[in-house]
Amino acid sequence: MWPASALLFAKLLASPRRRWGGLALACAIPGMCASQLFGFGGVVGVGLPLLCILEALAGAFLMRRSFPRFGRFASVREVAIFIGICGFFVPMLSAIGAAGFTTMAKDIGYWQAWRDWYAGHSLGLIIFGPPLILLLRGDVKRWVRGAPAPLRHNAFGLFLLVLVAALAAFGQDRVPLVVVPFLPMIAATLRLGRFGAVVSILILIVVGLSLSLAGHGPTALLSGSMALKLQVLQIYFASTVLLLLPLAAELYTRRLVLERLHAAEALHRLILDRMSDVVLRAALDGSVRYASPSAQRMTGYRVADLIGRPLFYLIIPDDLPHVLAIRREVLSSPDESAIVEYRIVRSDGAIIWIESHVRALVNAEGSVIGTLSIIREVTERRHFIEDLRQQAMTDPLTGACNRRAFDEALEALLSSRVFAGEAGCLALFDLDHFKQINDEHGHAVGDEVLINFVALLRATVRDHDLVARLGGEEFAVILMGLSLEQAKAVCERVRKRFEANGTKLKSGRVIPATVSVGMARLGTGISSEKLLSAADDALYRSKRGGRNQSSAA
């Protein structure tokens, strides 16, 4: 096992690239001198130290190119790249040249020399590289300074257990207890992360190597040379590194993911606490699993009271079938979302309109597990829209329904084809000589006459009878459920009151006016055009008959 390459490799990675040349030169001269004095002399004593330096340079260069931020051992991918480059590729290449130099100086086979170099340098880089990198980068020092006191106490206890386990495994040569140190080492890795893994590996290497060289430990049970025993020990150390480093990297990655999740959750909760919209998650049966704090402001119920209860009990019964139908569509099409508006009852009994954007929730297996909704109150918007609709369907002068509202109501009534008893009648009213009133008294007086007539109509007919201004001085009333005789009595009452009272102006002056009426019976199988035509014909009979009278089709 050759730690020198690992030391230079770690120093290079902990230093800026501009300093690599100086570091290599600083190692080359002492290395060649030591080789000339205590190892191989001549060309071999120059070539082998240079190969060691080139090996460290190549490893550092390739790691920087393959993984620019290498050195943290924070992911399984980083550890795998390190093992591939420094455990296989670089030592295999350097062993080719080293085996050639070695065979020049010693009577040894080429492949045996290649194998010995590769095994020693590969294991040296794998075993000593990570601890030295973390140490030289200052990661160990930063951990010690930044760790809270309880964590440092935990670390001391865990490392003491690793030391005791290592002494138990290597301090005797009767029972092979090589797996005993794994338990406290894994515990230290799980608790302390990369720092725990690196320090545990160092403790194991120092204790294991020292006692093995002294003739103790599991290697003493092997028959063979000391070189063979040390190679087995190196493989054991390398296996420990290959076990703990990926574990530490995976734990570090998961810890980062968990921290991001906690940060995202805190941010989401802050947003949910501040937003006026309600975020609501419901199970398949409709029971509430989560509701954001704004749910209390919207519904009046505490969030705790909503959890576990079906959402449907808040919905107005008239709106519930539509909501359930939309929910079934969403659950059957998880990739689609839907928007639905409906009414709910607040805790104080008030009815409000809400708009819900809803989509299905899917678990990791792709199964639908419920729905997620973003809900906002739209009561004011609905009232505004209703006001606009009312304005669009109302005559602005008299307040009666306009022609559009009348046409829609009549068409809906005739197309329903459902009449219990008498269907009702349609009555058309036309003010007599209205143009003459405008010409003699002005349009302002004419407007007062129209307003007065609508007020008289509404005071005479029932609340559910529809009163509409068709245009100019022509009006229509749909008298539901009345026979022709009953409708004629109502229309005569209107006509006589209008004739008798006239229109009293603000000045106190009374403008006399009369009205002509035409009626037609409602019924199935008749179109709105034919019905209007029949009532219109009756109206004009009244006009031709001298006005101020009523006629029926």
C-alpha positions as CSV (number, residue, x, y, z in Angstrom):
1,M,0.0,0.0,0.0
2,W,1.6,3.3,-1.2
3,P,0.2,6.4,0.5
4,A,2.6,8.9,-1.1
5,S,0.6,9.3,-4.3
6,A,-2.5,9.7,-2.2
7,L,-0.9,12.5,-0.2
8,L,0.2,14.5,-3.3
9,F,-3.2,13.7,-5.0
10,A,-5.1,15.2,-2.0
11,K,-2.8,18.2,-1.8
12,L,-3.2,19.0,-5.5
13,L,-7.0,18.8,-5.2
14,A,-6.9,21.1,-2.2
15,S,-4.8,23.7,-4.1
16,P,-5.4,26.0,-7.1
17,R,-4.2,24.5,-10.4
18,R,-1.6,27.3,-10.8
19,R,0.3,25.8,-7.9
20,W,0.4,22.2,-9.2
21,G,3.7,22.6,-11.0
22,G,5.4,23.9,-7.8
23,L,4.0,21.1,-5.7
24,A,5.1,18.4,-8.3
25,L,8.6,19.9,-8.4
26,A,8.7,20.1,-4.6
27,C,7.9,16.3,-4.4
28,A,10.1,15.3,-7.4
29,I,13.5,16.3,-6.1
30,P,13.1,14.7,-2.6
31,G,11.5,11.6,-4.1
32,M,14.4,11.0,-6.6
33,C,16.9,11.6,-3.8
34,A,15.3,9.2,-1.5
35,S,15.0,6.6,-4.3
36,Q,18.7,7.0,-5.1
37,L,19.8,6.7,-1.5
38,F,17.4,4.1,-0.1
39,G,15.7,2.4,-3.1
40,F,16.5,1.8,-6.7
41,G,19.4,3.8,-8.1
42,G,20.2,5.0,-11.6
43,V,17.5,5.5,-14.2
44,V,14.9,3.4,-12.2
45,G,15.5,5.7,-9.2
46,V,14.4,8.6,-11.4
47,G,11.6,7.0,-13.3
48,L,9.6,5.5,-10.5
49,P,9.4,8.7,-8.4
50,L,8.4,10.6,-11.6
51,L,5.7,8.0,-12.3
52,C,4.3,8.5,-8.7
53,I,4.1,12.2,-9.3
54,L,2.6,11.8,-12.8
55,E,0.1,9.4,-11.3
56,A,-1.1,11.9,-8.7
57,L,-1.2,14.7,-11.3
58,A,-3.2,12.5,-13.7
59,G,-5.6,11.5,-11.0
60,A,-6.2,15.1,-9.9
61,F,-6.5,16.4,-13.5
62,L,-9.0,13.7,-14.5
63,M,-11.1,14.2,-11.3
64,R,-11.3,18.0,-11.9
65,R,-12.3,17.5,-15.5
66,S,-14.9,14.7,-14.7
67,F,-16.2,16.3,-11.5
68,P,-15.2,20.0,-11.2
69,R,-16.4,20.3,-7.5
70,F,-14.8,17.0,-6.5
71,G,-13.7,16.6,-2.9
72,R,-16.9,16.7,-0.9
73,F,-17.9,13.0,-1.5
74,A,-21.4,14.2,-1.4
75,S,-23.0,11.9,-3.9
76,V,-22.8,8.3,-5.0
77,R,-21.8,9.5,-8.5
78,E,-18.9,11.4,-7.2
79,V,-17.6,8.4,-5.2
80,A,-18.1,6.1,-8.3
81,I,-16.1,8.5,-10.5
82,F,-13.3,8.6,-7.9
83,I,-13.1,4.8,-7.6
84,G,-13.2,4.4,-11.4
85,I,-10.4,6.9,-12.0
86,C,-8.2,6.5,-9.0
87,G,-8.9,2.9,-8.2
88,F,-8.7,1.5,-11.7
89,F,-7.7,3.7,-14.6
90,V,-4.8,5.8,-13.4
91,P,-3.0,3.0,-11.3
92,M,-3.4,0.6,-14.3
93,L,-1.7,3.1,-16.6
94,S,1.1,4.0,-14.2
95,A,1.7,0.3,-13.5
96,I,2.6,-0.3,-17.1
97,G,5.6,2.0,-16.9
98,A,6.5,1.0,-13.4
99,A,6.5,-2.7,-14.2
100,G,9.0,-1.9,-17.0
101,F,11.3,0.0,-14.7
102,T,11.1,-2.6,-12.0
103,T,12.0,-5.5,-14.4
104,M,15.1,-3.5,-15.3
105,A,16.3,-3.4,-11.7
106,K,15.1,-6.7,-10.3
107,D,14.7,-10.2,-11.5
108,I,10.9,-10.2,-11.4
109,G,8.2,-11.0,-13.9
110,Y,6.6,-8.1,-15.7
111,W,3.0,-9.0,-14.8
112,Q,3.9,-9.7,-11.2
113,A,5.5,-6.2,-11.0
114,W,2.5,-4.7,-12.7
115,R,0.2,-6.4,-10.2
116,D,2.1,-5.4,-7.2
117,W,2.3,-1.7,-8.3
118,Y,-1.3,-1.6,-9.3
119,A,-2.5,-3.2,-6.0
120,G,-0.4,-0.9,-3.8
121,H,-1.1,2.4,-5.6
122,S,-4.8,1.6,-6.2
123,L,-5.5,0.7,-2.6
124,G,-3.4,3.6,-1.4
125,L,-5.4,6.1,-3.4
126,I,-8.7,4.6,-2.4
127,I,-7.9,4.2,1.3
128,F,-5.9,7.4,2.0
129,G,-7.3,9.7,-0.7
130,P,-10.7,10.6,0.8
131,P,-9.4,11.2,4.4
132,L,-6.5,13.3,3.2
133,I,-8.7,15.4,0.9
134,L,-11.2,16.2,3.6
135,L,-8.4,16.9,6.0
136,L,-6.4,19.2,3.7
137,R,-9.5,21.0,2.4
138,G,-10.4,21.9,6.0
139,D,-13.7,20.0,6.1
140,V,-12.7,18.2,9.3
141,K,-11.7,21.5,11.0
142,R,-14.9,23.2,9.9
143,W,-17.0,20.3,11.2
144,V,-15.3,20.4,14.6
145,R,-15.8,24.2,14.8
146,G,-19.3,24.2,13.6
147,A,-20.7,21.1,15.4
148,P,-22.8,21.8,18.5
149,A,-21.5,20.4,21.8
150,P,-24.0,17.5,22.0
151,L,-23.0,16.4,18.5
152,R,-19.3,16.6,19.4
153,H,-20.0,14.4,22.5
154,N,-21.8,11.9,20.3
155,A,-18.9,11.9,17.9
156,F,-16.4,11.2,20.8
157,G,-18.5,8.3,22.0
158,L,-18.9,6.8,18.6
159,F,-15.2,7.1,17.7
160,L,-14.4,5.5,21.1
161,L,-16.7,2.6,20.1
162,V,-14.9,2.3,16.8
163,L,-11.5,2.3,18.6
164,V,-12.7,-0.4,21.0
165,A,-14.1,-2.5,18.1
166,A,-10.9,-2.1,16.1
167,L,-8.8,-3.2,19.1
168,A,-11.1,-6.2,19.7
169,A,-10.7,-7.2,16.0
170,F,-6.9,-6.7,15.6
171,G,-5.7,-6.9,19.2
172,Q,-6.0,-10.7,19.3
173,D,-5.3,-13.5,16.8
174,R,-7.6,-16.2,18.1
175,V,-11.0,-15.3,16.6
176,P,-11.4,-13.4,13.3
177,L,-13.7,-10.5,14.3
178,V,-13.2,-8.4,11.1
179,V,-16.9,-7.4,10.8
180,V,-17.1,-6.2,14.4
181,P,-15.8,-2.6,13.6
182,F,-18.4,-2.3,10.8
183,L,-21.2,-1.7,13.3
184,P,-19.9,1.3,15.1
185,M,-18.4,2.7,11.9
186,I,-21.8,2.5,10.2
187,A,-23.4,4.1,13.2
188,A,-20.8,6.9,13.1
189,T,-21.5,7.4,9.4
190,L,-25.2,7.5,9.9
191,R,-24.9,10.0,12.7
192,L,-22.0,12.2,11.6
193,G,-22.0,11.8,7.8
194,R,-18.7,12.1,5.8
195,F,-16.8,13.2,8.9
196,G,-17.8,10.1,10.8
197,A,-16.9,7.8,7.9
198,V,-13.5,9.4,7.3
199,V,-12.4,9.4,11.0
200,S,-13.7,5.9,11.5
201,I,-11.7,4.7,8.5
202,L,-8.5,6.4,9.8
203,I,-9.0,4.8,13.3
204,L,-9.4,1.4,11.7
205,I,-6.4,1.8,9.4
206,V,-4.1,3.1,12.2
207,V,-5.1,0.4,14.6
208,G,-5.3,-2.4,12.1
209,L,-2.1,-1.7,10.3
210,S,-0.1,-1.1,13.5
211,L,-1.3,-4.3,15.2
212,S,-1.0,-6.4,12.0
213,L,2.6,-5.3,11.5
214,A,3.2,-6.3,15.1
215,G,1.9,-9.8,14.3
216,H,-1.5,-9.6,15.8
217,G,-5.0,-9.5,14.3
218,P,-6.9,-11.7,11.8
219,T,-4.0,-11.6,9.3
220,A,-1.9,-13.6,11.8
221,L,-4.3,-16.5,11.1
222,L,-3.3,-16.6,7.5
223,S,-0.5,-18.8,6.2
224,G,1.8,-17.0,3.9
225,S,4.3,-14.2,3.7
226,M,3.9,-10.8,5.3
227,A,3.4,-9.2,1.9
228,L,0.4,-11.5,1.3
229,K,-1.0,-10.7,4.7
230,L,-0.7,-7.0,4.1
231,Q,-2.3,-7.3,0.7
232,V,-5.3,-9.0,2.3
233,L,-5.4,-6.2,4.9
234,Q,-5.3,-3.6,2.2
235,I,-8.2,-5.2,0.4
236,Y,-10.1,-5.2,3.8
237,F,-9.4,-1.5,4.3
238,A,-10.4,-0.8,0.7
239,S,-13.7,-2.7,1.1
240,T,-14.4,-0.6,4.2
241,V,-13.9,2.6,2.2
242,L,-16.1,1.3,-0.6
243,L,-18.8,0.5,1.9
244,L,-18.8,3.7,4.0
245,L,-18.0,6.4,1.4
246,P,-21.1,5.7,-0.8
247,L,-23.2,5.4,2.3
248,A,-22.0,8.7,3.6
249,A,-22.5,10.3,0.1
250,E,-26.0,9.0,-0.1
251,L,-26.8,10.2,3.4
252,Y,-25.4,13.6,2.6
253,T,-27.6,13.8,-0.6
254,R,-30.7,12.8,1.3
255,R,-29.9,15.3,4.0
256,L,-29.7,18.0,1.4
257,V,-33.0,16.9,-0.1
258,L,-34.6,16.8,3.3
259,E,-33.3,20.3,4.1
260,R,-34.7,21.6,0.8
261,L,-38.0,19.9,1.5
262,H,-38.2,21.5,4.9
263,A,-37.3,24.9,3.4
264,A,-39.9,24.5,0.7
265,E,-42.5,23.3,3.2
266,A,-41.8,26.4,5.4
267,L,-42.1,28.6,2.4
268,H,-45.3,27.0,1.3
269,R,-46.8,27.3,4.7
270,L,-45.8,30.9,4.9
271,I,-47.5,31.5,1.5
272,L,-50.6,29.5,2.5
273,D,-50.8,31.5,5.8
274,R,-50.8,34.8,3.9
275,M,-52.9,34.0,0.9
276,S,-56.6,34.6,0.8
277,D,-57.4,31.6,-1.4
278,V,-58.1,28.3,0.3
279,V,-56.0,25.3,-0.5
280,L,-57.9,22.1,0.3
281,R,-57.0,18.5,-0.1
282,A,-59.7,15.9,0.0
283,A,-59.7,12.1,0.0
284,L,-61.6,10.0,-2.5
285,D,-64.7,9.9,-0.2
286,G,-64.6,13.7,-0.1
287,S,-63.4,14.0,3.5
288,V,-61.1,17.0,4.1
289,R,-57.5,15.9,4.7
290,Y,-55.9,19.4,4.7
291,A,-57.2,23.0,4.6
292,S,-55.1,26.1,4.7
293,P,-55.7,28.7,7.4
294,S,-57.7,31.0,5.1
295,A,-60.5,28.3,5.2
296,Q,-61.6,29.7,8.6
297,R,-61.9,33.2,7.2
298,M,-63.9,32.0,4.2
299,T,-66.2,29.4,5.9
300,G,-66.3,30.6,9.5
301,Y,-65.4,27.1,10.7
302,R,-62.1,26.3,12.4
303,V,-59.7,24.3,10.3
304,A,-59.6,21.6,12.9
305,D,-63.4,21.3,12.6
306,L,-63.2,20.8,8.8
307,I,-60.5,18.1,8.9
308,G,-62.0,14.6,8.5
309,R,-65.5,15.9,7.6
310,P,-67.0,15.6,4.1
311,L,-66.7,18.8,2.1
312,F,-70.2,18.3,0.7
313,Y,-72.1,19.2,3.8
314,L,-71.3,22.8,3.3
315,I,-72.6,22.9,-0.3
316,I,-76.1,24.1,-1.1
317,P,-78.3,21.1,-2.1
318,D,-79.2,22.6,-5.4
319,D,-75.5,22.9,-6.4
320,L,-74.4,19.6,-5.0
321,P,-75.2,17.4,-8.1
322,H,-73.2,19.6,-10.4
323,V,-70.2,19.7,-8.0
324,L,-70.3,15.9,-7.7
325,A,-70.5,15.5,-11.5
326,I,-67.4,17.7,-12.0
327,R,-65.5,15.8,-9.2
328,R,-66.2,12.5,-10.9
329,E,-64.9,13.9,-14.2
330,V,-61.7,15.1,-12.5
331,L,-61.1,11.8,-10.7
332,S,-61.6,9.9,-14.0
333,S,-59.1,12.2,-15.8
334,P,-56.2,12.8,-13.5
335,D,-54.3,14.9,-16.1
336,E,-57.2,17.4,-16.5
337,S,-58.3,20.1,-14.1
338,A,-61.7,21.7,-13.8
339,I,-63.3,25.0,-12.6
340,V,-66.7,24.9,-10.8
341,E,-68.7,27.6,-9.1
342,Y,-71.2,26.8,-6.4
343,R,-72.6,28.1,-3.1
344,I,-71.8,27.1,0.4
345,V,-73.3,27.9,3.8
346,R,-71.0,29.7,6.3
347,S,-71.1,28.9,9.9
348,D,-73.2,32.0,10.5
349,G,-75.7,30.9,8.0
350,A,-74.7,33.3,5.2
351,I,-74.6,31.9,1.7
352,I,-71.6,32.7,-0.4
353,W,-70.4,31.9,-3.9
354,I,-67.0,30.2,-4.3
355,E,-64.9,29.2,-7.3
356,S,-62.9,26.0,-7.1
357,H,-60.0,25.0,-9.3
358,V,-59.8,21.2,-8.8
359,R,-57.6,18.4,-10.1
360,A,-56.9,14.8,-9.0
361,L,-54.1,13.8,-6.7
362,V,-52.0,10.9,-7.8
363,N,-49.6,8.9,-5.7
364,A,-46.2,7.4,-6.7
365,E,-47.9,4.3,-8.2
366,G,-50.1,6.4,-10.4
367,S,-53.3,5.7,-8.5
368,V,-55.8,8.5,-7.8
369,I,-56.0,9.2,-4.1
370,G,-58.1,12.3,-3.9
371,T,-58.4,15.9,-5.1
372,L,-56.6,19.2,-4.6
373,S,-58.6,22.4,-4.8
374,I,-57.7,26.1,-4.8
375,I,-60.8,27.9,-3.7
376,R,-61.7,31.6,-3.6
377,E,-64.8,33.5,-2.7
378,V,-66.5,35.1,-5.7
379,T,-69.7,36.4,-4.1
380,E,-69.1,40.0,-5.1
381,R,-68.2,39.0,-8.6
382,R,-71.4,36.9,-8.9
383,H,-73.5,39.7,-7.6
384,F,-71.8,42.1,-10.1
385,I,-72.4,39.7,-12.9
386,E,-76.0,39.2,-11.8
387,D,-76.4,43.0,-11.7
388,L,-75.0,43.3,-15.2
389,R,-77.3,40.5,-16.3
390,Q,-80.3,42.2,-14.6
391,Q,-79.4,45.4,-16.3
392,A,-79.1,43.7,-19.7
393,M,-82.6,42.2,-19.1
394,T,-84.2,45.3,-17.8
395,D,-85.7,48.4,-19.4
396,P,-83.7,51.3,-17.9
397,L,-86.6,53.7,-18.0
398,T,-89.5,51.8,-16.5
399,G,-87.7,49.0,-14.6
400,A,-89.7,46.4,-16.4
401,C,-88.1,43.4,-18.3
402,N,-86.9,44.3,-21.7
403,R,-87.6,42.6,-25.0
404,R,-84.7,40.2,-24.6
405,A,-85.8,39.0,-21.2
406,F,-89.4,38.6,-22.4
407,D,-88.4,36.6,-25.5
408,E,-86.2,34.2,-23.4
409,A,-88.9,33.7,-20.8
410,L,-91.7,33.1,-23.3
411,E,-89.5,30.7,-25.3
412,A,-88.6,28.8,-22.2
413,L,-92.2,28.6,-21.1
414,L,-93.5,27.3,-24.4
415,S,-90.7,24.8,-24.8
416,S,-91.2,23.3,-21.3
417,R,-94.5,21.8,-22.5
418,V,-95.5,21.3,-18.8
419,F,-98.7,23.0,-17.8
420,A,-100.8,22.1,-14.8
421,G,-104.4,23.2,-15.4
422,E,-104.7,26.5,-17.3
423,A,-101.5,27.4,-19.1
424,G,-102.1,31.1,-18.9
425,C,-102.4,34.0,-21.2
426,L,-100.2,36.6,-23.0
427,A,-101.5,40.2,-22.9
428,L,-100.2,43.0,-25.0
429,F,-100.8,46.6,-24.0
430,D,-100.4,49.6,-26.3
431,L,-100.9,53.2,-25.0
432,D,-103.4,55.1,-27.1
433,H,-102.2,58.3,-28.9
434,F,-98.9,58.2,-27.1
435,K,-97.2,60.2,-29.9
436,Q,-99.7,63.0,-29.4
437,I,-98.8,63.1,-25.7
438,N,-95.1,63.4,-26.6
439,D,-95.9,66.1,-29.1
440,E,-98.1,68.2,-26.8
441,H,-96.4,67.8,-23.5
442,G,-92.8,66.7,-24.3
443,H,-90.8,63.5,-24.0
444,A,-90.2,64.0,-20.3
445,V,-94.0,63.9,-19.7
446,G,-94.2,60.9,-22.0
447,D,-91.6,59.1,-19.9
448,E,-93.6,59.8,-16.8
449,V,-96.7,58.3,-18.4
450,L,-94.7,55.1,-19.3
451,I,-93.3,54.8,-15.8
452,N,-96.7,55.4,-14.3
453,F,-98.3,52.7,-16.5
454,V,-95.7,50.1,-15.5
455,A,-96.2,50.9,-11.8
456,L,-100.0,50.4,-12.4
457,L,-99.4,47.1,-14.2
458,R,-97.2,45.7,-11.3
459,A,-99.7,46.8,-8.7
460,T,-102.5,45.0,-10.5
461,V,-100.9,41.7,-11.6
462,R,-99.3,39.1,-9.3
463,D,-95.6,39.1,-8.3
464,H,-94.7,36.1,-10.4
465,D,-96.3,37.5,-13.6
466,L,-93.7,38.8,-16.0
467,V,-94.1,42.5,-17.0
468,A,-92.0,43.6,-20.0
469,R,-91.6,46.7,-22.2
470,L,-91.4,45.5,-25.8
471,G,-90.5,48.9,-27.2
472,G,-91.9,52.4,-27.4
473,E,-95.3,52.4,-25.7
474,E,-96.0,48.7,-26.1
475,F,-95.9,46.3,-23.1
476,A,-96.5,42.6,-22.5
477,V,-97.6,40.6,-19.5
478,I,-97.4,36.8,-19.1
479,L,-100.3,35.8,-16.8
480,M,-99.4,32.3,-15.7
481,G,-102.2,29.9,-14.8
482,L,-105.1,32.1,-15.8
483,S,-107.9,31.3,-18.1
484,L,-108.8,33.7,-20.9
485,E,-111.8,35.0,-18.9
486,Q,-109.6,35.6,-15.8
487,A,-106.9,37.2,-17.9
488,K,-109.5,39.5,-19.5
489,A,-110.7,40.6,-16.1
490,V,-107.2,41.5,-15.0
491,C,-106.5,43.4,-18.2
492,E,-109.9,45.3,-17.9
493,R,-108.9,46.3,-14.4
494,V,-105.6,47.7,-15.7
495,R,-107.3,49.5,-18.5
496,K,-110.0,51.1,-16.4
497,R,-107.6,52.2,-13.6
498,F,-105.3,53.8,-16.2
499,E,-108.2,55.6,-17.8
500,A,-109.6,56.8,-14.5
501,N,-106.4,57.9,-12.9
502,G,-104.3,59.1,-15.8
503,T,-100.7,60.2,-15.0
504,K,-100.2,62.7,-12.2
505,L,-97.1,64.8,-12.8
506,K,-94.8,66.2,-10.1
507,S,-96.4,69.6,-10.8
508,G,-99.8,68.2,-9.8
509,R,-101.1,68.3,-13.3
510,V,-102.9,65.1,-14.5
511,I,-102.3,63.8,-18.0
512,P,-105.2,61.7,-19.3
513,A,-104.3,58.5,-21.2
514,T,-105.9,55.2,-22.2
515,V,-104.6,51.8,-23.3
516,S,-105.7,49.1,-25.7
517,V,-105.2,45.4,-24.9
518,G,-104.9,42.2,-27.0
519,M,-104.8,38.7,-25.4
520,A,-103.9,35.2,-26.6
521,R,-104.0,31.9,-24.7
522,L,-100.8,30.0,-23.9
523,G,-100.6,26.3,-24.8
524,T,-98.5,23.4,-26.1
525,G,-97.7,23.1,-29.7
526,I,-97.7,26.8,-30.4
527,S,-94.6,28.8,-31.2
528,S,-93.7,32.2,-29.6
529,E,-94.0,33.8,-33.1
530,K,-97.6,32.5,-33.6
531,L,-98.6,33.4,-30.0
532,L,-97.3,37.0,-30.4
533,S,-99.0,37.3,-33.8
534,A,-102.3,36.2,-32.3
535,A,-102.1,38.6,-29.4
536,D,-101.0,41.3,-31.8
537,D,-104.0,40.7,-34.0
538,A,-106.3,41.0,-31.0
539,L,-104.6,44.2,-30.0
540,Y,-105.1,45.8,-33.4
541,R,-108.8,44.8,-33.3
542,S,-109.0,46.8,-30.1
543,K,-107.3,49.7,-31.9
544,R,-109.5,49.5,-34.9
545,G,-112.6,49.2,-32.7
546,G,-112.0,52.6,-31.2
547,R,-109.1,52.1,-28.8
548,N,-109.3,51.9,-24.9
549,Q,-110.7,48.4,-25.0
550,S,-109.5,44.8,-24.8
551,S,-109.8,41.9,-27.3
552,A,-108.9,38.2,-27.2
553,A,-107.6,36.0,-30.0
